[in-house]
Amino acid sequence: MNIYTLNALIAVLALVVTIAFGLLKKPENWITYYLRNFLGVFFIFSGVVKAIDPLGTAFKMEDYFNVFTKYVPVLEPFWDFCVSLAVPISVFMVILEIVLGVALILGTLPKLTLALYVGIMVFFTFLTGFTAYTGEVTDCGCFGDFLKLEPFVSFLKDIFLSILLAIVIFFHKHIKFVFDKKVAFISLGILTLVATAFSLRNCYDLPVVDFRAYHVGQDLMKGKSTEGLDAGETLTYYTLVKDGEPSKRVSSKDYMDKKMWQDKSWTIDKDKTESEVIREAELPKIKDFLLYDKNDTDQADSLLSIKGYHFFVSTYYPDKSSLEGFQRINKLVGEAKKDGVSAVGITSGDLAQAEKWANNQYEFYNLDATPIKTMMRSNPGVVLLKDATIVGKYHHNTLPTWAEIKKDLKIK
């Protein structure tokens, strides 16, 4: 799915809402009523997608706050404070998106709703504009991992929504309740509680839907391979120089096809060689999955070549990981070891410290925090593989026993 398909889907859903609710209470202005529902459905969809994985939004906000430190260093203590509150800030934003979408459709508190809409649109447009202009934080996370947008496309999306919002604000007097006032407020209250509970549930446990590349069923060896992918196209330009002659710029293709290299009187000025990307190379779904041992040797392929069932125990922020979670995981690993199931650890921090938390039951390897966070939204967490394929992912808060895992996956 791309942004155009998504917009078309939201447009259809908004039309359905407009017709269905319009039959209950005929609106004064059908066009404004439709735009109001389009914005409402858009915000609800965007919020729900992020509510499925609120930690993903928190990680993205951390990236922004860390980058802001570079651009506005005088406010570094404030940005550090925001980083420490990234999760509650993100949960609040997600719930606010959903609530505003519902409120706009129901017609509750229109002035307050539109004022908050303006605030959140200014905030989102600033973030996407900042990303598009600076190239920092390559993905704004507008739709979580469900849909990745190019920074400039995301910025244009927010400009488009802002224009629609301006139109709705201009005709705000046409915003009326679609139900009885009491029913509308009760409905808004119930849906707010549901959105809050759903978001918090996905913080406490793994997301109910995994949109990331490290989902159950993914073969990590195939996922990190470049075999069969488009290598892209890059054109190199040489500057040829010759005594007594003006220099000339030629492409590498012409240089080879016309056998210009045979004329030894012309030489390449290497300092002026330039490259132009005609078509970007296709990247594997899983990139940067490099597991370094204590000797800084990448052991990823070796560890993914283990046959049968085996565990990856991960922690992306070792200093913030749950020690109680490690204790539960260590117990699980110990139970599975009796059945010949091995385990290794993955961390972005100090290997020796991580192995202490593991009671030296398994060896740890270093991996950058970003792919660890992408793979596992639990700190620490457990990934169960069969050969190189992920067959199970478990949060330390809801960790099953090895007997339960065996029964669930029918492991003998």
CORRA-V239216 format. One record per pair of residues at least 24 apart in sequence whose C-alpha atoms are under 8 Angstrom apart, sorted by the first residue. I is the first residue (numbers start at 1). J is the second residue. Records with the same first field share a line. If there is no record, write none. Layout:
# CORRA-V239216
I->J / J
This chain:
# CORRA-V239216
1->147
2->147
3->147 / 149
10->38 / 41 / 42
11->38
13->38 / 41
14->38 / 41
21->178
22->178
24->178 / 179
25->178 / 179
27->174 / 176
28->174
29->174
32->167 / 168 / 171 / 174
33->174 / 175
35->164 / 168
36->104 / 105 / 165 / 168
37->104 / 105
39->101 / 104 / 161 / 164 / 165
40->100 / 101 / 102 / 103 / 104 / 105
41->101 / 102 / 105
42->101
43->97 / 98 / 100 / 101
44->97 / 98 / 99 / 100 / 101 / 102
45->98
46->97 / 98 / 142 / 143
47->94 / 95 / 96 / 97 / 98 / 143
48->94 / 98 / 195
49->143 / 144 / 146
50->94 / 142 / 143 / 144
51->91 / 94 / 95 / 195 / 198 / 199 / 202
52->198 / 199 / 202 / 207 / 208 / 209
53->144 / 199 / 202 / 203 / 207
54->87 / 90 / 91 / 94 / 199 / 202 / 203
55->87 / 90 / 203 / 377
56->141 / 144 / 145 / 377
57->90 / 141 / 144
58->86 / 87 / 89 / 90 / 91
59->86
60->137 / 140 / 141
61->86 / 90
62->86
63->137
64->137
67->136 / 137
91->199 / 200
94->199
95->192 / 195 / 196 / 199
98->192 / 195
99->188 / 191 / 192 / 195
102->188
103->188
105->178
106->177 / 178 / 179 / 184 / 188
107->175 / 176 / 177 / 178 / 184
108->176 / 177 / 181 / 184 / 185
110->172 / 175
111->172
114->169
117->165
118->162 / 165
121->158 / 162
124->158
125->155 / 158 / 159
128->152 / 154 / 155 / 158
129->155
145->211 / 212
146->211 / 212
204->397
205->378 / 395 / 397 / 398
206->377 / 378 / 394 / 395
207->377
212->374 / 375
213->285 / 286 / 374 / 375
214->286 / 374 / 375 / 390
215->375 / 390
216->389 / 390 / 391 / 392 / 393
217->389 / 390 / 391
218->389 / 390
219->388 / 389 / 390
220->286 / 304 / 388 / 389 / 390
221->301 / 304 / 388 / 389
223->284 / 285 / 286
224->284 / 285 / 286 / 287 / 289
225->284 / 286
226->283 / 284
229->281 / 282 / 283 / 284
230->281 / 282
231->280 / 281 / 282
232->278 / 279 / 280 / 281 / 282
233->277 / 278 / 279 / 280 / 281
234->275 / 276 / 277 / 278 / 279
235->275 / 276 / 277 / 278
236->273 / 274 / 275 / 276
237->273 / 274 / 275 / 276
238->268 / 269 / 270 / 272 / 273 / 274
239->268 / 269 / 270 / 272 / 273
240->266 / 267 / 268 / 269
241->266 / 267 / 268 / 269
242->266 / 267
288->371
289->367 / 371
290->366 / 367
291->346 / 365 / 366 / 367
292->365 / 366 / 367
293->364 / 365 / 366
294->351 / 365
304->387 / 388
305->387 / 388
306->387 / 388
307->386 / 387 / 388
308->341 / 385 / 386 / 387
309->341 / 342 / 384 / 385 / 386 / 387
310->341 / 342 / 343 / 384 / 385 / 386 / 387
311->341 / 342 / 343 / 344 / 382 / 383 / 384 / 385
312->343 / 344 / 345 / 346 / 382 / 383 / 384 / 385
313->343 / 344 / 345 / 346 / 380 / 381 / 382 / 383
314->345 / 346 / 347 / 372 / 376 / 379 / 380 / 381 / 382 / 383
315->346 / 347 / 348 / 372 / 378 / 379 / 380 / 381
316->347 / 348 / 349 / 368 / 369 / 370 / 372 / 373 / 379 / 380
317->347 / 348 / 349 / 369 / 379
318->347 / 348 / 349 / 350 / 354 / 379
320->379
321->379 / 380
322->379 / 380
323->357
325->379 / 380 / 396 / 397
326->357 / 358 / 380 / 396
327->357 / 358
328->396 / 399
329->381 / 382 / 396 / 399
330->358 / 359 / 361
332->401 / 402
333->402
334->361
335->402
336->402
346->372
347->372
348->372
